[in-house]
Amino acid sequence: MALVTPAQEYNDASIHVLEGLEAIRKRPGMYVGGTGVQGFHHLFKEVIDNAVDEALAGYCDWIDVTIHEDQSLGVQDNGRGIPFGIHETGKRTVEVAMTVPHSGGKFGDKDSGYTVSGGLHGVGLTAVNALSKWTQVTIWRDGQRYEQTYRSGPTDDGKRIRIGEPDQPTIAKDTTHARGTLIRFLPDSEVFGHLHFQVGIVEERIRMMAYLNPGLTITLTDLRTSDERRVFSFEGGLSAFVDFLNEGKKTLHTPASFSGTSGDITVDIGLQYTDGYAETLASFVNCIPTKSGGTHVRGFKAAFTRTCNDYAKTNGLLKPGQDNLEGDLLREGMTCVLSIRIPNPEFIGQTKDELSNKEVQNIVSTIVTEQLGAYLDQNREFATNLIQRAILSKRARDAAKKAAEDVRTGRDKKDKNGRRKVLVEKLTPPQSHDYEKNELFIVEGDSAGGSAKQGRDFRHHGILPLRGKSLNVEKETDLAKILKNAEIAAIVDSIGAGIGSSFDLSQAKYGKVIIMSDADPDGGHIQSLLITLFYSYMRPLVEAGRLYVAMPPLYKLTYQSGKGKSKQQEIVYCWTDDELDDLRRDLAKQKVSFELQRYKGLGEMNPDQLWETTMNPETRTLIQVDVNDPSIAERRITTLMGSNSDLRKQWLYENIDFDSYEE
Ligand code: 28F
């Protein structure tokens, strides 16, 4: 509750007023969506939406927006002016509109001339007043000029906190024949901190309103930088809007526009195709964006798809028995603005930005069916091109689906006379079905593959030996061709989660996929090919940090330790030249002679050594493939596996802590 001195007596109406404004002040987030930049600029949106409502009602065709040097913002329209006569509560109408939430609901008043309003408008001006340090209202109406200021903050004697409280108004004779409402306000830094209006955000809203309301002119002056008055007025309406949205893109035709009314609902549509694939559909109800769509959008999409397919069948572009083209294929490359006006909009959804009025769906659908049908008949070349593009997209989509399906079902493993190909038999699967713990080793070369099969942890290790180089996937983009490569299909099949857009990480049969190849340039090449494959066609697996590269040792030292009976053979592995140097120095100090072996390839290790040095989670070192940039991982691997040992040394000391276990 605001501080109220007992001396000043409030009648029940004003206590009610305080509670209203107080509530807004206490929880701005509920009324303007937070106290950040968006919430701050929502105050401007509430005020200009009120002026646009007056334009929608047909009484205003001009709005001036001014950002002042004191950081306050003013909006002036040339509408009828908010009534300032005495309201049934004994207060002036304008005071009620400024201080009582949900009082401004326009169509409450049947004679207010409002048929449509921007939705939940009532709270608009009240919220602006409650959250501003001051709000000035000037009204020109009935040959009079009404001025009043509302203030928030401590009173001069500091004894009280006011919230949006009205000062005494002044009413003077006005001979200028001006009409309309001016609202100028300064958002309260107590609520928003020291935010200021960003002219870009203000301009974007102005531009949108001007496109949605051809015939309405809106000007913007930012006195903080210049006194230039910018004018936004677009006779072209939604056609101009889609043209603006497609700026810089290659468009396929001049914008099409459809519009119609049914009862007191009006529908306006602008649409224009570009040569791209993206679909942009911006929808509005009474100039309020409906980000979650609703019945108007559903009506549009259903009619659009049906009308295009009817045209295709009627004109022999689709065979009568052929499946219809899906709507999203037909809308590839389409930019569309759908704007409807309706007196009693009903919104649903968390953020109230989905239209739910049922009657709208058929009204929009009827208008689109009639007018799009006519448009296609009158623009046959455009229509044919639209259908043929969609048919191509359908073919590509079906091919990708079939390719992925084949892999999943193993259908592509059959050779021409239906015999199952040998691929998957190359895989030695783990015994466990604990997919999280299971690890797939993709091993280069059959001999290393043999050692890996024998040395592995048979419960959790799957071994897939690969022969020679896999297909260079970077150059090949056609999924169907990629899958033809036997090696790649074996990998995809072993992991079991599909490939490309149908890849589903939850189906993966391994928690880790480990690429294990020789520490030589050939090995490095295979690694980078496989990393490219995973990054290109199984990215979620990489992003989940499940792709690794094994680090086999470079050297093995063998020497005798201990004396007499306790004499025994020691084997030590080194991953770097420095490690080797350190060890040699130690052994030299101890005057111990040793035998040194430089590993040329995995195949030179017997199963136990391969297990001990490269596969055993307790003793191995793995490199996790970096999700952000596979080339980093590739560089990392080249460094480690490439011939330049200085690079390797440098990288290893910076990145691998040999004392820590890799888990
Ligand atoms: C700068 C922002 O807010 N313009 C507005 C009007 C006009 C009327 C009105 C507004 C409360 C409940 C009626 C005038 N004459 N610009 C604006 N212009 N509000 S807000 O009425 C709101 C009253 O019902 C108006 C006759 N009917 C309505």
Residues whose N, C-alpha, C, O or C-beta is under 5 A from the ligand:
A	BS01	28F	V47 N50 A51 E54 V75 Q76 D77 G79 R80 G81 I82 P83 S103 G104 G105 K106 D109 D111 S112 T181 L182 I183
